[in-house]
Amino acid sequence: MKKIIQMIILLNCCLLSFIATAQTTIRGTVKDNAGGLPGVSIQEKNGKGNGTSTNETGEFRITLKGNSNILEVTAIGYLKQEVNVAGKTTVNITLKEDTKGLEEVVVIGFGTAKKITNTGAISTISAADVRTTPTPNIQNTLAGRAPGFISQQRSGQPGKTGADFYIRGVNSLSGESQKPLIIVDDVEYTYDQVAQLDVNEIETFTILKDASTTSVYGIKGANGVLVITTRRGKIGKPKVFFNTESGLQSAVHKPNFLDAYTVASLKNEAIRNDDNGTPPEFTDADLEHWRLKDDPYGHPDVDWYNAVFRNNAYQVRNTVDISGGSEKIKYFVSAGQVFQNGALRNFSKGTYEAPDNNYAYQRYTFRSNLDMQATKDLALRLDVTGRTGTITEPHIATSPLSTVYSFQRLPPYAEPLLNPDGSYPWAFRSRSSFYETSLIGRLALQGYDKTYRNEFNVLVSADHKLDFITQGLSVQARIAYSGDVSYDRKLYRNNIPAFYYNPVNNTYTIHSNNLYRLEPLTLESSAENAITRKTLNTLAKINYNRSFGNHNIGGLVLYNINDVTKGSYNTDTNVKLLQEYAPVSSNGFSYRASYDYKQRYLVDFSGAYNGTSQFVGKKTKGFFPAVSAGWNIAEEPFMKNNFKFIDLLKLRGSWGMTGSDITKGNNYKTEQIYGTGPNYNFGESSNTFTSIQEGSLGNLDITWEKSKKTDIGLDAQFFGGKLSLTADYFYDYRYDQLYIKEDVLKIIGVDLPYTNSAITENKGFDGQLGFRHKTGNLNYSASFTFSRARNKVVYQGEAAPRYAYLAKTGLPIGQGFGYNALGFFQTQEEVDNYAHVANAKPGDIKYEDANNDGLIDQEDYRAIGKPNLPQTVLGTALGVEYKGFSLNVFFQGSFDYSYRIATAGVIPFQGNLQKSALGRWTPETAATATFPRLSNDLAGPSSPSNASSFWMVDAHYIRLKSVDIGYMLPKQWTSKVKISSARIYVSGYDLYTWANFDLYSQDPEIASGGSAGTYPVQKVINLGLQVGF
């Protein structure tokens, strides 16, 4: 018995010793040169998911469960370390900064990848690089910074400054199908929604450009994808950051209108030029009054742009965010406010009778991102965000800027600013159909229109590790809701009293509206929400990532459902149309499988099988596969041993298919739609009945657009990350585009259906070259980005033109057509002996008779200029830091596009005359003229209404896009007032523009042929303060 007891005691001691050995607890700290590092991941190698992270001071504790005795230590921005802890209970670990950045994690579709093993074409921008750019719309900050990102800011109006943007140009004949997919934290956003985001909420912007990165989105990935990730909390003490900035806006381009004397003189000249018996409009006495400026009421001379618009308007932006957390919960909470004022002068009295109606934009944002570690294996996430915005505009039928540009409505001599008795005048010297009441008075008294927009988003997800099944396996479930509501409110009157003052007899004549007193203001608002967009997204995903020695594999499979409902309120019928637009539901599977050997040989398979309710015919789902591969030459032994200055040298290529489900009008094309037709009268008493007529034929065979994408790329990095290069060549073949063929005879008697017939192609190259270096306290960097994309129509079912030069096939998408201008007719003999449009005279534009038939008509049209979207975009960023000082400068340029001058921007006597008219043709200036002869005929031979190459500018520009100069106050100063950091800065946006068509005072980014009344793009100078606690 005694021996048995001794044996039991011995076995228990051995067992306890084994347990103690198997469950060794390791304590330690992780730091860098500056001190302890919070949030560092500590994982036991081959420990079946056993891991922890450092606390706010860099300390950790982990109990080993395996037998490897090795800890894997990883942190963003630092090199990964493997630490042997055999026989140890405490360790101190010092991490080295990852100057090469090869371990950096980049965002790809529905996941992430290491920079060193990524085989797709992506561009990434840290939001920290653009956070102080003084613009309220985040897409405006990206132009020229990301290779492949092409944008145009069409307007500078407060609340409507968001740029249109495209990835690698456009490659679809459907305008709506040219826009990229936008994903914010894995949830689809619209252009309007992304414009409401505050850059302070953002962590990174990632541009997905090739099939290997976009195929997981399947039917929505053909136009590329903009992926935005928002900021999240990190382990550590609570950190509070406050940012406030104020700035002044001013127009990048302002019109420089001619004065009344010059305009009146040119008006008489135009009448003489027409030589049709019309007497001069103004006498010599009239001209003398305008020259002397001695009769301000009978012969007013007003510079209407400067009278109505100020040189500057102000804007304010404030943000505050709090972040921090522990191993159990991490949080990031932010709030922001933006206010932009308009450039109108303040004519109101601030009372109910004259409410402030200046252009304005006010926005408030809120975001709360929570990450909770419910158990060792279960992570929960809750994101809640809300935004509310208000856009204010003056209540006026024709916008103030359009009115100012219009000669028909408001020439410089139309009316004085005010009458002698302080009453408002009316435009007695404008075109008779535009004897409008005073613009100043209407801006003062006619009230405002406001548009309110409210958004609310919530996302809930759960991520569970399944290491008990196999290491590296996890599942995720997520549901997200997005609601977007808008409505209008108006406080207005439509007419005001106005009087013409005659200084000759000191009398007043009332305007034809016969108003002697102010009408009461009318308050009007949407009875219901005017626009409603609701999105519900659900996702279930399986992830797997694991290493087997030198072999690394990863993959995911997910099922995704996205339901979008749009609607509006019909004020005419008082019916709430929640489904005015057909609800769209898309769903399907996506997958990705990746493998690499020693981070040297890389291969990735990805794709999707999904569809959308946009197509309810014979085919509703499609398969969109992609494959990519890479060879990291720098990881080959002979390269490591002989070319140690090479950090990364990776060749990669991809091929795959993607799709686009966007249709023109976003409605069903599979069914024929019947609509109302003309009225008919029946019976002896003439009873009127509305007819019903056939719409376009339906087509049950149609499907989505399809794209075959090829990409070949190079990623290189040298000298410890100091020098880097990324370059890609791409080719995109877009086919099965929905198009109504034009090569079928119209005798069929009904509009033809859409068919999957059109084909286009797009090819080009993009990339980035970067350099950075640090010497002591001096850091400096430079980068150059380039993007080039050219498309072509391959087939669109075009009716065979009579002449080959009239064909659109083979030309770029959006190619303009018009007459080819050969110069000016110099003599009447030349006019008589050459084909010309009716009423042509010497000084008019001479157009090429392309078919030599002796006539100038639309059969002489040919391709002129280029499309309006730039084909080449360049960007250069320069940065310097020295101790607490920093300077960042960014230039952006766009090239290879055309701008067509039209409407009031240039047509004399339709638009107010600018300095371009001074270069007009006259017999004396025939050899040097830069502008046609002046004519009183607004649709005359030289009018821009006759599209021609004369009015087409081959455009290019370079902008000083942004500048940021800052100083970080020394810690010994800020610590005395318990502030952890403080930085003051001055920043600017669109500060200077070099363009090749300043003559017409148009911004180089506004739409070709657009109205001169577009609110000008604004340059901004800003002063800001950032404080951290």
Phi, psi and omega in degrees: 000319181299319180294324179296317180297318179298320179297318180297317180297319179296318179295320179296320179296318178296319180296315179296322177296320180295316180296317180297322179291318184289337184241045177297133178261127180250129174245150180184183177227150175237131183214170169236197183294341182264348181134196184297145182248118176279156173074015179282135181278129177241115182235137174281126181294131183058030183261020177053049175084007180287120182194173178204189176216160183285152179276192187295341178255006178091009182268153178211165176213131181216139176257121183288140180239346179255198181236015180282331183057032180231132176255134175260119186247119182225144176206145180298129179091001180231155178288140177292140177234145170248122186246124177278122183245018180301127179075010182243154173238345176226143177218149172240124188241130176247120181271146177259140180296138179275083182292335180282332179073015184286336178274000179301139180264130179246154182273132171232180184301120178059026180179195179224166177208157175284144179303322184289335183250000180291134180248006182260168177267107180225159172228134183235136177232130174281132180297336179298334181286341184237009188295333181261007175292122189279067172222139183281352183247122189293329182293337179291339183276349190264345184303124177082348181274328184248124177303133180092353181263118183238127184220161176218122176271108188277340186211155175248010182295133178307127181089351181227034184266357183298130183282147165285141182217154184218157178250119183056043177073207181234154181208040178215144177281348176265119183304316181294331182276014176262347185279142179285162172284138179243124181238121177244112183051046176072011179242136183288133177240160173263171175306313183295320182293318181292333178292344181271350181290145173266134183298338178293339178280344194268142173261307182215154168246132178230130178257118177263124193242332186249177185293327184294336179261339184252348184296336179294343176269354171055248187289356181242006190259003190294332185261016183083169185223132169261115181253124180245127174249138180266167186285150180227160181287157177231154181299132180151174178296155178302134177239132181243129177234133179237136180228132176225140180209147177226145183211168176246134176255146172210152185294135175294318177232132176239143177290147177240086185284149177285155182282172187297319181298314181294317181295315180296322178295317180290330176296314176297321179298318180297320179294319177296321180298322181291332173050049181244020177088357179284130180287160177303145182284331185236139179279169176298325179295320176301312182298323181293322176299317181290326179293319182276344183054045185254004181222075188294343180258320178279330180226068183293155177219099188240128170276093192293327180297310181287339176286329185263327186246141175278164176286332185222151170225156185254160174216153183224141176219131178227137176220152173217139177218149180232131180216158180158199177145182180230188177296334183274324183210136176234147187217148168223120181232131181220156174218147182214156178218136178229137172224128175239127176262156180272173186266002178294141172292153183272100179264350183279166179257003179071019181247175177300323181290336182218073183291151179296125184232024179295152171304139180198158177217127179233130181220138173237138180229152177215140177215138173226115177247117181243135174237121185239132176263090185294316174223182180301329185250347185250120177246133179245152181222137177222117177243129177230129179218147178218149179218140175223135183220154179225128176249128180246136177222151176292143178276098183207137188297313176249129188304152180305319182290320176298322178294317180296324180285339190276116173291326181297324183267321192211070172293166185297339181255019186293319186191157173282169177297313178217157173281165181303328181272007179089357178283167182269137179274178168232160192283082186285345179250024174262179176300139190305325180286354180237040174287070188277153174292164187308129175298320178299316180295318180295322177292330181283326195238345189274001171088198189224162169241129179239140174241124181254138180227129179233134179229143177219128180231143174218140180225132177232132178216157176226133181235120185239125176284140179240045181295340179290340174273305174200141184298136178093358181267137177208161177231152180222140173232140184212144172223136182224142178234138177227126178238137185224116185231135176228151174205165186244153173216133182230136171234109194205165163223152187261347182219152177226156175292141178208149187219143173266124178261125178260108183289345181291314181244008176058044180242160178241136177241125184288152177294160183295348177283351174058035177264126176257343180219164182293137169290153175291151177288145177251129176259126184220140178211162178297130178293329178223177178300124185286326178225133178228129174228121180237130180235130176236121183237129175234146184213140171231129189221142173246126179245148175214124177218125182202151177245137174238088185067240180271001182258125181239127181233153178205161179184167175208152170224132181218157172238130189230135175234129180230115181248126180237128176238127177239154179192180178203175178251123181273106184289340180286324184252355184055036179248130178277109185263079181295339180232045177301321171260141182299133177298142183244127177239127175239142181203161178157184183255148172228155181211159171207137175225126183231151179213140170216150178245114180056028183056027184250310179249126192232139175213145184215131175243133181212167178165185181207152170234099184211176182198182184215154180286357173301334182241112184242020181273224186281340182227123185243347181224154180221163180251129185232086183271159175208153177219143176218154181214154180213153176231111179272090186297330182295342180271356175291139183305320183292332176283318180298323185278331188248340181229067187291344179284349179270114178275320184213131174214094190239123170264136181215157178207154180213155173213143178182179180240142173222176182219172174220124183263006183282129178242156181299123182082355179052041176231174185290137177250001184277342184240149176281133181253129176262140180228179179283144179244200181291162178276148176231149180252132179231155174085167182290333181266012176057061176282132183265130178233140177272131182273164173243133182231158181292141170263193179300146179296150175272169181211106181286351183267354186287152175226194184277165172292149181232149183223130171255117186247135174236136181218133174234125187224164177225130172242128181220148179210139187223158171056051176065034178086006181288322183239132182221153180213134170229132180215141181222142166248137182225153175219127184235118179253108184257122183224177184057034179285140180287120185207147175267113184295145183253000184263024176247135183300139180291353182297346179300332171086005178212152180294134183288157180278166171289141174228157175279083190234324189286149180225135173224166175220154182216131180214160181168201181209155176206165180173186183209138175241127184228153177216139175211149182205153179227127177229105183061239179270002183258123173242134176216150185210158176207145177215151179226122178249148179217142179218131179221124181217126178230129181249170180203141175278120180270319180202137175215018179065037184286137174297137183300117181286158180293327180233143185300327184288352176272354184287137175271333179296136182093353180252167180294155174297132180081014179297133179274151178234149178177188180283149173269113184281133182254004185120206181248145167295134184258332182221163177293327177299320178295320178299314184293332186259010180221149179302140182205162175281165184301142174070017179293144180222169174305135183100347175278163181287136178263121183257146179291131173274086192297326182257006175054039179260007179079006178235152172247107179213188187292349173284355174262001175296149173208170180297128179232139177066206182227168174298166185280343180275126180304138177267342179229128178230131180236153177212142178226125179243134179233135181219142178221136174228133176219113186052242183269356184268147178214146177219126177229128182231137181225128176249141177225137179225147177233140186219170174062055172208169182234154177231127181261119178283132183206174174051219188290354179292339186210337185291113181301136177072358159262313171256155176297141189286138176244182187296341178300330182290341180289343176271019185299158176282131168222163178305330181281333183252018187305324185281339185241001186299142177242003185216144181297168174301152178280143180218149176277354179271107185292338178248033184288185186302328184258005183295144173299349174294339168270094184304129180207165180293341179298322182265011180253120181258123171286103196264155168198156178204159172230131179245141162281089194290316180205149176223138177223120177240122185222163176220123176271118182295142180301145181297327179295340174278310187288328182296335181292336179248021176059040175246128183283329179202152177207134180222133173250146183207156170240130181227159179217158182220132181051049189288325180210144182230128171256113181228160184259015175216049175294341183305328185260006175055037178248143176289140184291353182256355182286161186296140178299133181072008183286171183289143175292348181276010178294132180301127188293146173297142187252139166266149188228136170242129195229144173239128186223162178222129175244129181230134177240142180238000000 
